[in-house]
Amino acid sequence: MAIKLPTGRKIVFVDWSHVEPGYGIKWTTAGEPRPHMMPSGLEIRTFRPHYSPEQIVIVSDRTWERRAINAYATWFEDEGRFRLYYEPYTDHDAGDFSARMAYAESDDGYEWTKPRVGRVEFDGSTDNNLILAAENNFGRGPHGGHVFKDPNAPADERYKLVHCLPRAEDMHEIVAAVSADGIIWRAREQRLLHWWADTQTVIYWDPDREHYKGYFRGWRYGSLPGARRTVEHAVTQDFYNWPEPELCLTTDANDPPGTDIYTNSFTPWPDALDAYLMFPCFYPRTADTMETHFAVSRDGRNWSRPLSVPYMGAGAPDSDHYGGMVLGQGIISPEPGVWAMLASPRNITHNQGFYDKGTERPKRLSYVTIREDGFMAIEAEAEGEFWTVPLELAGKRLEVNAWTHFGGKVRVELCDETGAPMEEYKLADCVPLTGDCLFEELHFQHRENLAELKGKPVRLHFHITRGRLYSFRTV
């Protein structure tokens, strides 16, 4: 059965699932054994984002932010405006649950303002950008907060904020606030889940599967000191009722024995078909640093780590991220072809701030950037080719996000379900793409577009010379 590829949705390569595995020896009608639709000359590679200390989003420049700005932050684009929700702290001796939730916004993703929203009083004034605090949240500080826009919700609950709070018996609870505009929030007293979670919980409405996905901190094999932190996962169609989460990501035998997972930083891969990302922060207890790793999934439940080493590790002793790097939640595109993620460079190690009172906690959020879809790609160092599984293409034009070395090129031919090339859509008919191609159209010499193939099962036969294919789509 062909996979339907809607207009504008992308195929990305977190694994080989959209690539036909072929047969090394397949009997033909002539009785001759020969390879059939075999991928060759290829590998899936993972690429790291770029970070520079000069790439700053916001800094602690308000009195209510004087202690620190936490890594538990969220950003997203919303109808032409970028929104940022973050967690500032004021007092050095107060605990995690003294946190407040603050708001910033931007027209371009680079210049951010902290507007006066008049929602929370601080030092006798509401002239600040605080949107939620214990004062307007049933006495609960919104620690570990995450905000998302919910297309499944009624208008007065279109924006949702989830966070954790302490309770008796060494447990925590997940609770929520809702909003019609993302600024004025109505706290919900009822809990979503009775669950130990004292970092950023991420919840997202999945329109493809029509349910909410939730990612929570978990503890395996008891409580501290014998337990290891993990990432737990649950789904529900009712935002206010959740089943008990189940394990979806933990350390494995390739990780050091004193390591566990601190945060999850889950996000759907923007506009991709069946692809999800996670940037979990691993905590090596021996080094006391925070290291971001990289995980991918097709369904949001089963995860793999393409790299067994940190994706973004701790820096040198004289660097601004000597204590490590923690990523917040969400991906924005401040300019065409560029994706940006929130990062919290740690100038001190995890527990250093508790014991060394003279150290300054992190007081800024930064950018890390990567090309659109640039996390992973199918690459041919020399010559490579593959056939896709059968697809139904909804659009009229085929566009690819690719890059080639000097002398490289990307071509495609369209085939029927058996792998036989279609007339006038053969490799010889395809105009090659070279260089840096951000969703450039693949043209065929004798066909204006692919309209005649709409609704028909086809295979795409890609041929890559010295290049990378990040993704493709039809429009």
C-alpha positions in Angstrom: 0.0 0.0 0.0 1.3 3.4 -1.0 2.1 6.0 1.7 0.1 9.2 1.1 2.4 12.3 1.0 0.2 15.4 1.4 1.1 18.7 -0.2 3.8 20.5 1.7 4.7 17.5 4.0 8.3 16.3 3.9 10.0 12.9 3.9 13.0 13.1 6.1 15.5 10.4 6.9 15.7 9.6 10.6 16.0 5.9 9.5 15.7 3.8 6.4 11.9 3.2 6.7 11.0 5.2 3.5 13.8 3.5 1.5 13.0 0.3 -0.4 15.3 -2.5 1.0 15.3 -4.3 -2.3 16.7 -7.8 -2.9 20.3 -8.8 -3.4 19.3 -11.8 -5.5 15.8 -11.7 -7.0 14.7 -14.1 -9.8 13.5 -12.3 -12.9 11.0 -13.5 -15.5 14.0 -14.7 -17.5 15.1 -16.9 -14.7 18.2 -14.9 -14.0 19.1 -13.9 -10.4 20.0 -10.2 -10.2 19.8 -7.3 -7.7 16.5 -5.6 -7.6 15.9 -2.0 -6.3 18.9 -2.3 -4.0 20.1 0.9 -2.2 23.9 1.3 -2.6 26.7 3.7 -1.9 24.7 5.5 0.9 24.7 6.2 4.6 22.5 8.2 6.9 24.6 10.9 8.6 23.8 13.1 11.6 24.9 16.8 11.7 25.4 19.1 14.7 24.0 22.6 15.0 26.2 25.7 15.3 26.6 27.6 18.6 28.5 30.8 19.2 28.6 32.8 22.5 27.6 35.9 20.5 24.2 34.3 19.5 22.1 35.7 22.4 18.3 35.6 22.6 17.7 37.3 26.0 19.7 38.1 29.1 18.8 38.7 32.8 18.2 42.5 32.6 15.2 42.8 34.9 15.2 42.7 38.7 12.9 39.7 38.8 15.5 37.8 36.7 18.5 38.7 38.8 19.2 35.2 40.1 19.0 33.2 36.9 17.1 32.3 33.7 16.4 28.6 33.6 16.8 26.3 30.6 13.1 25.4 30.8 11.9 27.7 28.0 9.7 27.4 25.0 9.4 29.3 21.7 7.3 29.0 18.6 6.0 31.0 15.7 2.4 32.2 16.0 0.7 33.9 13.1 3.7 36.0 12.0 5.0 36.6 15.5 7.5 34.7 17.6 6.6 33.9 21.2 9.0 33.0 24.0 8.0 31.7 27.4 10.8 31.4 30.0 11.5 30.8 33.7 13.3 33.5 35.6 14.4 33.4 39.3 14.8 36.2 41.7 16.2 35.0 45.1 19.4 33.1 45.5 18.2 31.1 48.4 14.7 30.2 47.1 14.0 26.8 45.7 12.9 25.7 42.2 9.2 26.3 42.9 9.8 30.0 43.5 9.9 30.2 39.7 7.7 32.6 37.7 6.8 32.4 34.0 7.8 35.3 31.8 7.0 36.3 28.2 9.0 37.8 25.3 8.2 38.3 21.7 9.8 39.1 18.4 8.8 40.1 14.9 11.9 38.6 13.2 13.2 35.9 15.7 16.4 38.0 16.4 15.3 41.1 18.2 13.3 40.3 21.4 11.2 42.5 23.6 9.8 41.9 27.1 6.4 43.6 27.0 4.6 44.9 30.0 1.6 42.6 30.4 0.3 43.7 33.8 -0.5 40.2 35.1 1.8 39.6 38.1 2.8 42.1 40.8 6.5 42.3 41.6 7.9 44.8 44.1 4.6 46.6 44.2 4.2 47.0 40.5 2.7 45.0 37.5 4.9 46.8 35.1 6.7 43.7 34.0 6.6 40.7 31.6 5.5 38.1 34.1 2.4 36.1 33.1 2.2 33.4 35.8 3.4 33.1 39.4 2.2 31.8 42.7 0.1 34.9 43.2 -2.3 34.0 40.3 -1.8 30.3 40.2 -3.3 28.9 43.4 0.0 29.6 45.2 2.0 27.4 42.8 5.2 28.5 41.2 5.2 27.3 37.5 8.4 25.4 37.6 9.3 23.2 34.6 6.8 25.1 32.4 6.0 24.4 28.8 3.6 26.3 26.5 2.0 25.1 23.3 -0.8 26.2 21.0 -3.5 23.6 20.9 -5.5 23.5 17.6 -7.8 20.9 19.1 -9.0 23.1 22.0 -11.9 25.6 22.2 -10.9 29.2 21.6 -10.7 30.1 25.3 -8.2 27.3 25.9 -6.2 27.6 22.7 -3.0 28.1 24.5 -1.9 25.7 27.3 0.8 25.9 29.9 1.8 22.8 31.8 4.2 22.7 34.8 5.0 20.6 37.9 4.5 21.3 41.6 5.6 19.6 44.8 3.3 17.5 46.9 3.6 15.3 49.9 5.3 11.9 50.1 8.1 12.8 47.7 5.8 13.0 44.7 5.0 15.8 42.3 2.0 16.7 40.2 1.5 18.0 36.6 -1.0 20.8 36.4 -2.0 23.3 33.8 -3.2 26.8 32.9 -5.1 27.8 29.8 -5.4 31.0 27.8 -7.2 32.5 24.8 -4.4 34.8 23.8 -1.2 33.4 25.4 -0.9 36.3 27.8 -3.9 36.2 30.1 -3.9 32.8 31.8 -6.6 30.9 33.8 -5.0 28.4 36.2 -6.7 25.0 36.5 -6.7 23.7 40.0 -7.2 20.1 39.0 -4.1 18.0 38.3 -3.4 16.4 35.0 -1.3 13.6 36.4 0.0 12.5 39.8 3.6 11.9 38.8 7.2 12.7 39.8 8.3 15.4 37.4 10.5 18.3 38.5 11.9 19.4 35.1 10.3 20.6 31.9 7.3 18.5 31.0 6.4 18.7 27.2 2.9 18.1 25.9 1.9 18.5 22.2 -1.2 17.9 20.2 -0.4 15.5 17.3 -2.8 16.3 14.5 -1.8 13.2 12.5 -2.6 10.8 15.3 -5.3 12.9 16.9 -4.0 12.6 20.4 -1.9 14.5 22.9 1.7 13.3 23.4 3.2 13.9 26.8 6.9 13.6 27.8 7.7 13.5 31.5 10.7 12.8 33.7 10.7 9.3 35.0 12.6 7.4 37.7 13.5 3.8 37.2 14.1 1.3 40.0 13.0 3.3 43.0 13.8 6.8 44.2 17.1 8.5 44.9 19.8 7.7 45.4 19.4 4.3 43.6 17.3 5.4 40.7 18.2 6.7 37.2 16.3 9.5 35.6 14.5 8.6 32.3 12.1 10.0 29.8 8.5 8.6 30.1 5.7 8.9 27.6 1.9 8.9 27.5 -0.8 9.7 25.1 -4.4 10.7 25.6 -7.3 12.3 23.6 -8.5 14.1 26.8 -6.0 16.7 27.9 -7.3 16.6 31.4 -7.0 12.9 31.9 -3.8 11.0 31.4 -2.8 7.4 31.8 0.3 6.5 33.7 3.4 7.2 31.5 5.6 4.4 30.3 9.4 4.4 29.6 10.4 5.6 26.1 14.1 6.6 26.6 16.8 5.6 29.0 20.5 5.2 29.0 22.0 2.0 27.6 25.0 -0.2 27.9 27.1 2.3 25.8 26.6 5.1 28.4 28.8 5.4 31.5 27.2 3.8 34.6 26.8 7.1 36.4 24.7 8.7 33.8 21.0 9.4 33.5 18.6 11.7 31.5 17.7 15.0 33.0 15.3 16.7 30.4 13.7 15.6 27.2 13.2 18.7 24.9 10.8 16.8 22.6 9.5 18.5 19.4 7.9 17.3 16.3 10.1 17.6 13.2 8.4 20.6 11.5 6.2 19.7 8.5 7.7 16.2 8.3 5.7 13.0 7.9 6.1 10.7 10.9 9.2 12.2 12.3 9.9 13.4 15.9 13.0 14.9 17.6 14.3 14.9 21.1 17.3 16.7 22.5 17.6 15.0 25.9 20.0 16.4 28.4 22.2 13.6 29.9 23.6 14.1 33.3 27.0 12.4 33.9 27.0 12.5 37.7 30.8 12.0 37.9 31.5 15.1 35.9 28.5 16.9 37.2 27.9 18.4 33.7 24.9 18.6 31.4 25.3 17.2 27.9 22.7 17.4 25.2 22.2 14.1 23.2 20.1 13.5 20.1 17.2 11.1 19.6 14.7 10.4 16.7 11.5 8.5 16.3 8.8 7.6 13.8 5.9 7.3 16.2 7.0 9.3 19.3 7.2 6.2 21.4 10.1 4.2 20.1 13.3 6.2 20.0 16.8 5.7 18.7 20.0 7.6 19.2 22.0 8.0 15.9 25.0 9.1 18.0 26.2 7.4 21.1 28.2 10.5 22.1 27.0 13.9 23.1 25.3 16.0 20.4 26.4 19.2 22.2 28.7 18.5 25.1 30.4 20.4 27.9 33.0 23.0 26.8 36.6 23.6 27.9 37.2 25.0 31.4 37.6 28.6 30.1 34.4 28.4 27.9 30.9 29.9 28.6 29.5 26.3 28.6 32.1 24.6 30.8 29.2 23.1 32.8 27.4 21.9 29.6 24.5 22.8 27.4 20.8 22.3 27.9 18.3 22.9 25.1 14.8 24.3 25.6 11.8 23.3 23.6 10.8 24.3 20.1 12.2 25.2 16.7 11.7 28.5 14.9 12.8 29.7 11.5 14.0 33.3 11.8 15.0 33.3 8.1 14.5 31.0 5.1 16.5 27.8 5.4 17.6 28.5 9.0 16.3 26.7 12.0 17.0 27.9 15.6 16.7 26.2 18.9 16.9 27.7 22.4 20.0 26.8 24.4 21.1 27.5 27.9 25.0 27.4 28.1 26.0 26.4 31.7 28.9 28.4 33.0 28.9 26.2 36.2 28.4 22.5 36.8 25.0 21.2 38.0 25.6 21.1 41.7 28.3 23.8 41.9 25.7 26.5 42.4 24.3 24.8 45.5 27.7 24.6 47.2 29.7 27.5 45.8 27.5 30.5 46.7 29.9 32.9 44.9 29.2 31.5 41.5 26.7 33.1 39.1 24.0 30.9 37.7 23.2 31.0 33.9 21.6 34.3 33.0 20.8 34.1 29.3 19.3 32.1 26.6 21.1 31.6 23.4 20.6 30.3 19.8 21.9 27.2 18.2 21.2 27.1 14.5 21.1 24.5 11.7 20.0 24.5 8.1 16.3 23.5 7.6 16.0 19.7 8.0 19.7 19.6 8.6 19.8 17.2 11.5 20.1 14.1 9.3 20.6 13.3 5.6 21.2 10.5 3.2 24.7 11.0 1.8 26.7 9.5 -1.0 30.4 10.2 -0.8 30.8 9.1 -4.4 27.8 7.5 -6.2 24.7 6.3 -4.5 21.1 5.4 -5.3 17.9 4.2 -3.7 14.2 3.7 -4.4 11.5 4.9 -2.1 8.7 2.7 -0.9 5.5 3.4 -2.9 4.1 6.9 -2.4 1.0 8.8 -3.5 2.2 12.4 -4.3 -0.5 15.0 -3.8 1.4 17.9 -5.3 2.3 18.9 -8.9 6.0 19.7 -8.3 8.7 17.7 -6.6 11.1 19.8 -4.5 14.3 18.6 -2.8 16.4 20.0 0.1 19.9 18.9 -0.9 23.5 19.9 -1.0 26.4 18.6 -3.2 30.1 19.0 -3.3 31.9 20.3 -6.4 31.2 17.9 -9.2 28.1 16.5 -7.4 24.5 16.3 -8.4 21.1 15.0 -7.5 18.7 13.4 -10.0 15.5 11.4 -9.7 13.4 9.2 -11.9 9.8 8.2 -11.3 8.9 4.5 -11.3 5.8 2.4 -10.9 5.3 0.1 -8.0 7.5 -2.6 -9.5 10.4 -0.2 -9.9 10.1 0.1 -13.7 10.9 3.7 -14.9 8.0 5.7 -16.3 8.3 7.1 -19.8 9.6 10.7 -19.8 10.3 10.5 -16.1 13.6 8.6 -16.4 17.0 9.6 -15.0 18.1 10.8 -18.5 15.0 13.1 -18.5 15.8 14.8 -15.1 17.7 18.1 -15.0 20.3 17.6 -12.3 20.5 19.8 -9.2 23.9 21.0 -8.0 25.3 23.0 -5.1 23.1 24.2 -2.2 19.5 23.5 -3.0 16.8 24.6 -0.5 13.6 23.0 -1.8 14.5 23.5 -5.5 12.2 21.8 -8.0 13.4 18.8 -9.9 12.4 19.3 -13.6 11.9 16.8 -16.4 12.8 17.8 -19.9 9.5 16.7 -21.5 7.0 17.2 -18.6 5.8 20.5 -17.1 4.8 19.0 -13.8 3.6 15.8 -12.1 -0.1 16.5 -12.2 -0.9 13.4 -14.2 0.5 11.2 -11.4 -1.7 12.5 -8.6 -3.3 9.7 -6.7 -1.2 7.0 -8.4 1.4 4.9 -6.5 4.9 5.8 -7.6 8.5 5.1 -6.4 11.1 7.8 -6.5 14.5 6.5 -7.7 17.1 9.0 -6.4 20.6 9.0 -7.8 23.1 11.1 -5.7 26.7 11.9 -6.7 28.9 13.5 -4.0 26.0 15.0 -2.1 23.4 14.9 0.6 19.6 14.6 0.5 18.0 16.1 3.6 14.4 15.9 2.5 11.9 16.1 -0.3 8.3 17.2 -0.7 5.6 17.9 -3.3 3.8 21.2 -3.6 
